[in-house]
Amino acid sequence: MSDRPLAVTNSTLSTLIAELSKECLKIQTLFNQLQLPSLTVNQQSEILAELLAAAVHLHNHCDEDFQTLIIEEMENLPDD
């Protein structure tokens, strides 16, 4: 994620989105690693374990509170 500020007014939401972005990049890296040829069983196991941990983190991260913050941000947008 870039160092540019996000177009959201809620600082908590901004922080959570930045963390979510980092976690998504981590998952993309793990997907790419799983596509490497000639991975050992141990390497596959380690990558899959990290992927599982990342998936659990994403699931917890994107809870109802996060969704509510997004909805509130949307509701505060000016009407066009």
Helices and strands as residue ranges (DSSP letters): H 11-34, H 41-61, H 64-75
